[in-house]
Amino acid sequence: MKITRFEDPVGHISYGCLHADGSTTLVDGDPLHSPVDTGKPANVAKLLAPIEPVDILCIGLNYAKHAEEGGKPCPEHPVLFMKTTSAVQNPGDPVVLPRTLRSDRVDYECELVVVIGRDCKNATEEDALGYVAGYTCGNDISARDWQSMWGGGQFCRGKTFDTFAPMGPCLVTPDELTDPNNLAIKTTLNDQVMQDWTTADMIFSVPKLIAFLSGSTTLRAGTVIFTGTPHGVGFARQPPVWLQPGDTVSVEIEGIGVLTNPVVEEEV
Ligand SMILES: NC(=O)N[C@@H](O)C(=O)O
């Protein structure tokens, strides 16, 4: 099932089931556990990020070619950082280039996002996917200057500005997306393909990540995991490519769909 979260014309938030013909019907029940397609037509006024996360965990350097293009060795253990939940942005809504705390080096990163459906502690690789409610597209927007020059060696600052965690367009349940580690994934900036790879190339697979993360931390239902980006990011290009006002950036993942966001400047 492809689950969407949306506002109706009076601002009421509901969950829907997206069908191949583009229509949406209302979903009943808890979308993270046992969503039920009611078959009743949904009145979608505004598409939202498919989930309001309780925590946003992010993995860095999870593709060898991306580590290489950044001059970094492949990590021995998954590299963890976090984003605040206020960074979440809806599909179609703008990524805002910071001007108060200015950054002129804002970059894109296509990522497969895993959504945890029930509390998870000490999962094994074998039972890890049983905790998954579904998968969606994410863009790990990154201010490289605040990440690498002014972040004191911490990733968080450069990764957690408002609007730096777009997610969508829908949540695909595991019965429909059975293997998260065999999906084409790409970023398109305006009409140019910037990243074009496969989740089969993750250093740490999705089950490994869930087992590793839950070994120390209870992954509560509603936790999302950004699983890392492949090569082709803007900072590693010659000359570097930074997001500009007026740009349109899209992340597309096989079996999920396309997450598109315009880029604007913060009004100060
Ligand atoms: N360079 C960098 O920040 N990369 C990470 O976000 C990643 O996804 O690997």
The ligand as an SDF file (V2000), in Angstrom:
LIG
                    3D

  9  8  0  0  0  0  0  0  0  0999 V2000
   28.8430   14.1810    3.3800 N   0  0  0  0  0  0  0  0  0  0  0  0
   27.7340   13.9040    4.0700 C   0  0  0  0  0  0  0  0  0  0  0  0
   27.2600   14.7030    4.8430 O   0  0  0  0  0  0  0  0  0  0  0  0
   27.1920   12.7190    3.8430 N   0  0  0  0  0  0  0  0  0  0  0  0
   26.1280   12.1550    4.5770 C   0  0  0  0  0  0  0  0  0  0  0  0
   25.0410   12.9160    4.8110 O   0  0  0  0  0  0  0  0  0  0  0  0
   25.7670   10.8680    3.8880 C   0  0  0  0  0  0  0  0  0  0  0  0
   24.5800   10.6420    3.6450 O   0  0  0  0  0  0  0  0  0  0  0  0
   26.6840   10.1160    3.6270 O   0  0  0  0  0  0  0  0  0  0  0  0
  1  2  1  0
  2  3  2  0
  2  4  1  0
  4  5  1  0
  5  6  1  0
  5  7  1  0
  7  8  2  0
  7  9  1  0
M  END
$$$$
